[in-house]
Amino acid sequence: MKKVFLFVLIIFSLTFIILLFNNKNKEELIKNPSQYLPPEKLNKLILDARQKIEESPEEISSYIDAGIANYQKGIDSYPDAINQLQKAFKLGAMDIRILFYLSIMYDELNLTDKAFNYYEKYLRNNSKDVYIRLRYGNLYFRLNRYDSASEQYEMVLAKEPNNQTAIINLAMSYKARDMYDEALEKFKKAQELKPALTSEVLVKIAELYYIKNDFANAEICYNKVLENKPESIVALSGLSQTFLKLNKNDDAKKCIENILSLDPNNEQAKNYLKKVYNIPAKEKRTEIRKK
């Protein structure tokens, strides 16, 4: 009797371990292209899956394997990946990976309604996934639905208060909502976590300072951008406007000259010359160069 009980216990333990291992594998979601398998291996996986499907057309796992492999091959293979994962779904697959990959692919293909649908389904099953929550917020942001974007980023920060990406994205959404003080506060926190912010973020911070009439700090931020990207027309344009506010007209001229040397047809720079200095852009460029 004891031997039978021991045998049953061993079988149960082995079954539990196998199920645990399988579930663990299912939770290994690809969130970075560095995780992609080499193309030759992906092609082999797809070929093997097709052969299994031919032998057994209702083999759910084969559709999932083929779908994930096609996902890794890139956007040109997304239609195949979507068809295969949708087939697995229709056959009754209860696999969260399907929701994960479908949401991302529909998003990247700009199929907005479907992307929303699958992001929501996925997050109802895995609300703690910060990666998908951020993507969900970014989709709202791209659609100019800034309130909803802020809500998603705030939910990320409730779980990970020091997530710099979420902090920066939240600051961007606050800026878009004209919540300038709140946006600056978030940008400052992001800078405390990692001082080396990207040029794009520094430009947004400079714009906020400019809006708040803090032209000294706007100048500092624009100059930081130009240290790393001296050909940034956005930064040069913002700095020229800032110099004009600070009555640094000579410095503003130099910025405009730089802009026009990089982009001779830049209408904004031409308009500055006409409006501020009241002479045609071409003549003004000649005058500046002579100096």
Summary of the structure (lengths in Angstrom):
residues: 291
radius of gyration: 27.4
end to end distance: 103.5
largest distance: 104.4
contacts: 842
relative contact order: 0.04
helix: 79%
strand: 0%
